Amino acid sequence: MRNIKYKILVACIFLLPLSGYAQNDVEGSKDNPHVPRYPGSVIIFYNETSNGNFELTLGPLVKSSPNDQLYTRTDTRTLNGKITTLQYLVKNVEFQDVVDFYEDALKKNGFDLIAFTRAARPMDVAGRNWTNSVYDKLPYKLKSNIAGTKGGEEKRYYIVGQINQPEQKVYAALVINEFDRNEIYVHVDVVGEGEKVEKQEETNAETIEADIKDRGYSIITGIYFEQDKADLKEESKPALDEIAKYLKKNPGVILYVVGHTDMAGKLDFKLSLSKNRAAAVIKVLTDRYSIASERLIADGVGFLSPIASNQDLGGRKRNERIELVLKTF
């Protein structure tokens, strides 16, 4: 039953009104690529630190001695690196559906779960006192969102995932709390380097020519941009060489250069980003390879034409692409 619910939920993501997606997010916020949002939730807090320290706690609060009135945290470790903190509000959904969503999302994104605990006693992991202590530096309202309840029943999970690879070390710590029957808050801390980009096999001129002859467009692999920017990475040069080679071999061809993005962000921003990325490709082709500018037309469709699921990192990277479309009229 749980898997059926989750599959239905994933399918419904693509049925959400695009105009309403993330429309109430706090200004300047964005999803972290490692931890997707629960569909329909909004970001109510966002902060990013390029290099900081994060205290990860995995054990309960305990007294140093039977007569001690103070409790201390146990099994703590200090993590260093980029820290992204978000808090989401989800309304009118089942608490367990949110928990299941994040458990599956972390596993799909390559995390090994090292903590998965539901609140029991106040001093135990995910308990009310534990949450107040571990998240003591949060502003009062944000801390109350994840430590308090209106109904009295403790419905709170603490989930920690770890990616530990030679080129990628990332931790994600989540608190999911049902504050009220109609309000669930999800607090997310992501610590570590950005996502590892698996290099794709670069396009070659012969593939572009065959694609355009057969179907009128070609999906270009091997073009890379800085995250959420239109700045081309140097690793893109081999693919750009091949596009220029194709254009010089076919001097009568006019192409639309179309940018595509993943779905992690607002539609307006992604539409603009995708067109700016297409324009950046054209600029390099005209400036570096002396391709006539009138042969290339930049456009972008944001995340409106995916070729893979946006629910995992691999799919989102495939959706971030450039396509060449033959102009026939």
C-alpha positions in Angstrom: 0.0 0.0 0.0 2.8 2.4 0.9 4.5 1.9 -2.5 1.2 2.4 -4.3 0.6 5.6 -2.5 4.1 6.8 -3.3 3.8 6.0 -7.0 0.5 7.8 -7.2 2.2 10.8 -5.5 5.1 10.9 -8.0 2.7 10.7 -10.9 0.7 13.6 -9.5 3.7 15.9 -9.4 3.5 16.4 -13.1 -0.2 17.3 -12.9 0.3 20.2 -10.5 -0.5 23.6 -12.1 2.8 25.1 -13.2 1.8 28.6 -12.5 1.3 27.7 -8.8 4.5 25.8 -8.4 6.6 27.4 -5.6 4.7 30.6 -5.9 4.7 31.3 -2.2 8.4 30.5 -1.5 10.3 33.1 0.5 12.2 35.5 -1.7 15.6 34.3 -3.0 15.1 30.7 -2.0 15.5 27.5 -4.0 15.4 23.8 -3.5 18.6 22.0 -2.8 19.3 19.5 -5.7 19.9 16.7 -3.2 16.6 16.9 -1.4 13.4 17.6 -3.4 10.4 19.2 -2.0 7.2 17.4 -1.1 4.7 18.4 -3.9 2.6 21.4 -3.0 4.9 22.5 -0.1 6.4 26.0 0.1 9.7 27.3 1.4 9.2 29.5 4.5 12.9 29.8 5.4 16.1 29.6 3.4 19.8 30.2 4.2 23.0 29.2 2.5 26.5 29.4 3.9 29.4 28.8 1.5 31.7 27.4 4.2 30.6 26.7 7.8 30.4 24.3 10.7 27.3 22.1 11.4 26.8 20.1 14.5 25.2 16.8 13.6 23.6 14.9 16.6 22.7 11.3 16.4 22.2 10.3 20.0 19.7 11.2 22.8 20.0 13.8 25.5 21.5 12.3 28.7 22.6 13.4 32.2 26.2 13.4 33.0 25.3 11.9 36.5 22.1 10.9 38.2 22.0 14.1 40.3 22.9 16.4 37.3 20.0 18.7 36.3 21.5 19.4 32.9 21.2 17.2 29.8 23.9 16.9 27.2 23.8 15.8 23.6 25.4 12.5 22.6 27.0 11.0 19.5 27.7 14.4 17.9 30.1 15.3 15.2 31.1 18.5 13.5 30.7 18.7 9.7 32.4 21.3 7.6 31.5 22.7 4.2 28.7 24.4 2.4 25.5 24.4 4.4 22.0 24.9 3.0 19.1 25.2 5.4 15.5 25.2 4.3 12.1 24.9 6.1 9.0 23.8 4.2 5.4 24.0 5.1 3.0 21.3 3.9 -0.7 21.6 4.3 -3.7 19.2 4.2 -1.7 16.0 3.6 -1.2 12.8 5.6 1.9 12.9 7.8 3.1 9.4 6.9 2.9 10.2 3.2 5.4 13.0 3.8 7.7 10.8 5.8 7.6 8.0 3.1 8.3 10.6 0.4 11.5 11.8 2.0 12.7 8.3 2.9 12.3 7.2 -0.7 13.7 10.5 -2.2 16.9 10.3 -0.1 17.5 6.7 -1.1 16.9 7.5 -4.8 19.4 10.3 -4.6 22.1 8.0 -3.4 21.9 8.6 0.4 22.5 5.8 2.9 20.2 6.4 5.9 22.2 6.5 9.1 19.2 7.7 11.3 15.5 7.2 10.9 13.8 7.8 14.2 10.3 8.7 15.3 9.8 10.8 18.5 9.3 8.7 21.6 10.3 10.3 24.9 11.1 14.0 25.1 14.9 13.4 25.6 15.2 10.7 23.0 16.2 11.4 19.4 13.4 13.4 17.7 11.7 14.1 21.1 10.5 17.6 21.9 13.3 18.5 24.3 15.9 16.9 22.1 14.7 18.9 19.1 14.7 22.2 21.1 18.3 21.4 22.2 19.7 20.3 18.9 18.1 23.2 17.0 18.6 25.8 19.7 20.2 28.3 17.3 17.1 28.5 15.2 14.8 31.5 15.6 12.0 30.8 18.0 9.2 30.4 15.4 11.2 28.1 13.2 12.2 26.0 16.2 8.6 25.9 17.4 7.5 24.6 14.0 9.6 21.5 14.3 9.6 20.9 18.1 6.0 21.8 19.1 2.6 20.3 18.5 -0.9 21.7 18.9 -2.7 18.4 19.2 -0.4 17.1 21.9 0.6 13.9 20.1 4.2 13.6 19.2 4.5 13.1 15.4 8.0 13.8 14.6 10.7 12.1 12.6 14.5 12.7 12.4 16.1 11.4 9.2 19.8 11.6 8.4 21.3 10.5 5.1 24.9 10.3 4.0 26.6 10.1 0.6 30.2 9.1 1.2 32.1 8.8 -2.0 35.7 9.8 -3.0 34.4 12.8 -5.0 31.2 13.5 -3.1 30.6 13.7 0.6 27.1 15.1 1.6 24.9 14.8 4.7 21.2 15.6 4.8 19.5 16.0 8.2 15.7 16.3 8.2 13.1 16.9 10.9 9.5 16.3 9.9 7.0 17.5 12.4 3.2 17.5 12.4 2.6 20.8 14.2 -1.2 20.6 13.7 -3.4 18.3 11.7 -3.3 20.6 8.7 0.3 21.8 9.1 3.4 19.7 8.6 6.9 21.3 8.7 10.0 19.8 7.1 13.3 21.2 8.2 16.2 20.4 6.0 20.0 20.9 6.5 22.3 19.8 3.6 26.0 19.8 4.4 28.8 19.1 1.9 29.9 19.6 -1.7 27.4 20.1 -4.5 26.2 17.3 -6.6 28.7 15.3 -8.6 28.1 15.7 -12.3 28.6 12.5 -14.3 30.1 13.4 -17.6 28.0 12.3 -20.5 29.4 11.0 -23.8 29.9 14.0 -26.0 27.9 14.5 -29.1 29.7 14.2 -32.5 29.0 16.0 -35.8 27.8 12.8 -37.5 25.2 12.1 -34.8 23.9 15.6 -35.1 23.6 15.3 -38.8 21.8 11.9 -38.6 19.4 13.1 -35.9 18.4 16.3 -37.8 17.9 14.4 -41.0 15.8 11.7 -39.3 13.7 13.7 -36.9 14.5 17.4 -37.3 16.3 17.9 -34.0 19.3 16.6 -32.0 19.8 16.4 -28.2 23.2 17.7 -27.4 25.1 15.9 -24.6 28.4 17.2 -23.2 27.4 20.8 -22.6 27.8 21.9 -19.0 26.7 25.1 -17.1 27.4 26.5 -13.6 24.4 25.7 -11.3 21.5 28.1 -12.0 23.7 30.2 -14.3 24.2 30.6 -18.0 28.0 30.3 -17.7 29.4 27.6 -19.8 32.0 25.3 -18.3 35.3 24.5 -20.1 34.3 20.8 -20.2 31.7 21.9 -22.9 34.4 22.5 -25.6 34.4 19.1 -27.2 30.6 19.2 -27.8 30.8 22.8 -29.1 33.6 21.7 -31.5 31.3 19.1 -32.9 28.3 21.5 -33.3 30.6 23.9 -35.2 31.9 21.1 -37.3 28.3 20.1 -38.3 27.3 23.7 -39.1 30.4 24.3 -41.3 29.7 21.1 -43.2 26.0 22.1 -43.7 26.2 25.9 -44.6 22.5 26.2 -45.6 21.2 25.0 -42.3 19.4 27.4 -39.8 18.9 26.1 -36.3 16.9 27.0 -33.2 19.2 26.5 -30.2 16.8 25.6 -27.4 17.7 25.5 -23.7 16.0 23.0 -21.2 16.3 22.9 -17.4 15.3 20.7 -14.5 12.2 21.5 -12.3 14.0 22.7 -9.2 12.8 26.3 -9.1 10.2 28.7 -10.3 9.0 28.5 -13.9 9.7 32.1 -14.8 13.3 31.8 -13.6 13.8 28.5 -15.4 12.3 29.9 -18.7 14.7 32.9 -18.5 17.7 30.7 -17.6 17.1 28.2 -20.4 17.0 31.0 -23.0 20.1 32.6 -21.6 21.9 29.3 -21.8 20.9 28.9 -25.4 22.1 32.4 -26.1 25.5 31.6 -24.4 26.0 28.6 -26.7 25.3 30.8 -29.7 27.7 33.5 -28.6 30.5 30.9 -28.3 29.7 29.5 -31.7 29.7 32.9 -33.4 32.6 34.4 -31.5 35.0 31.4 -31.3 34.0 29.4 -34.4 32.9 32.2 -36.7 29.4 30.8 -37.4 27.1 33.4 -38.9 24.7 34.7 -36.2 21.7 34.7 -38.5 21.9 30.9 -38.7 21.2 30.5 -35.0 18.1 31.5 -33.0 18.1 31.2 -29.2 15.0 30.1 -27.2 14.2 28.2 -24.0 11.4 26.2 -22.6 12.5 25.8 -19.0 11.3 22.5 -17.5 8.3 22.2 -19.8 9.7 19.4 -21.9 11.5 16.8 -19.7 13.0 13.6 -21.1 13.5 12.0 -17.7 12.0 12.2 -14.2 12.8 15.2 -12.1 12.6 13.1 -8.9 16.3 12.1 -8.8 19.6 13.7 -9.6 20.3 11.6 -12.7 17.0 12.6 -14.3 17.4 16.3 -13.5 20.9 16.3 -15.1 19.5 14.7 -18.2 16.7 17.3 -18.4 19.3 20.1 -18.2 20.3 20.1 -21.9 20.6 21.9 -25.2 18.7 20.8 -28.3 19.2 21.9 -31.9 16.0 22.1 -33.9 16.0 22.5 -37.6 14.2 25.7 -38.9 12.3 24.6 -42.0 10.0 27.6 -42.5 
